[in-house]
């Protein structure tokens, strides 16, 4: 669901019913993502494995929290169903691309209160891309794999 217009990405992401949901926090991003999985990825013959949805929602929380805490605020949030999972796109206001952005997913040594979120994203997501936006800020896009539940 691309919500980008000439002014940049929208904070309001369209739902299937045509209404809009404000995505302003990790909680609202998780709720919106769950709706997209239910309405856009799942079908009567395909349901996502619960453990994959938990991983997806963890990635959503980490990306949105990082945009708010380290990226100058959330500038946009998009969720797009794909055949093999869900693509998340998070826009923030900071041009800074952290050194660990494309790291190996190693957890930091010793606990200093932060630094665990991005390694989780690297471990749980695929096709990680971090790009500067021409209008300022950056966009982080990831694909979080979803597998269908086994028939039961």
N, C-alpha and C positions, 0 to 999 in steps of 0.2 A: 504494500500500500504506500505509494509515494505521495507524500503530502507536501513536497517541495513546490513552492511557487516562486515568482520573481523576487519576492521579499525574503525567501529562505524557507527552511523547513518549519512546518507548523507544529505547535505544541498540542493541537487537537487532532487526533487521529480518527479518520472515519471508521465507523463500524459497519458491518454488513447491512444493518437496517437503515443506514444513511444518517444516523445520529452521530454526534461527536462525543468523545470522552476526553476530558482534560488529563494529560499525562504530565504531572508536575512533581512526582515523587516516586521512589521505588515501589511503593504499595500500589499506586495507580497504574504504573507501568506493568507490574505483575498481573494485575486484574485485567488490563487490556490484552496482555499477551495470552492469558488463559482463554479469553473470549475468542481471539484469533485462532488459537489451536482448535478450540471446539467448533467454531463456525467455518474455518477455512482449511484446516489440515485434516481433521477427523471427518469421517463419513460413517454411514450406517455399517459399512463393512470394514472400517479401519479405525482403530483407537490407538492413541499413543501410549507407550509403556509409561506407567506412573513414575518410574525412576528417571526416565528421560525428561519428563515434564518438570520434575524437581530440579534436575540439572539446568534446564532451560531457565527456570525462574530464578535460580541462583545467579546465572550469568546476567539476566536482566537486572537484578538487584545491584550487582557489582558495577555494571556499566553505567547505570543511572546514578548510583551513589558517587562514582568517580567523576562524572560530569558535574554534579552539584558541588562536591567537595574540592575538586582539583581543577575543574575545567571552566570555572567562571560561571557556572550555571547551565542548566539543561536548555538547549536551543531547539531541540526537536527529537522525536522518537518515532521510529517506524518499525512495524512488524510485518514481515511478508512470508506467507507460507511457501515452501519449496517442496519438491517431491520427496527429498530425503531429510527434511527438517524445517527449521524456521530461521529466516534471516532477520537479524536485529540490526538496526542502524540508529546510532545515537550521535547527535550533534551537540557540541558544546561551544563556548565562547573563547576558549584558549587556543592559541596557535602552538603551544608547547606540546611536543610529542615526547613523552617520557622515555628515558634510556631503556627501560625494561619493556617497552611496547611490543617488541618482537622477540622477547627473550625466550628462554627454554622452559619456563614454567616452574623453575626451582623456587621453593619457599625460602624466605629470608632466614638467615641464621639468627637465633635469639629473637625474642618477642619484644618489639618496640611499639606495639599498638597499631601498626598498620603494615601494609606490604603483602598481605595474603590474597587480596582480591584479584589482582591481575594474574598471578600464577594460576588461580582457579579458572579464570576465563581462558587462558592458554590451554589448560588441560581439558576443558569441557567443550570448547568451540573449535571450529575449523574455518578455513578461508578468512583469517583475520586480516583486516585491512585498516590502516590508519592514514587518513589523507587530510591535508590542510584544505579548508574551503576558501574559494576565491574571495568570499565576502568576509573572511575572518573566522577564526575558530577552526575546529577540526571535526571530522566525521570518523567514527569507528564503526565498522561493519563486520559482523561475524555470522557464521552459519552454525547453529546448534543442531546437531543431528537428532532426529526422532526416529524411533523404530516402532513399527506396529506391534501391538500386543499379540502374543500367540493366541490362536483360536482356542477358545476354552469351552 
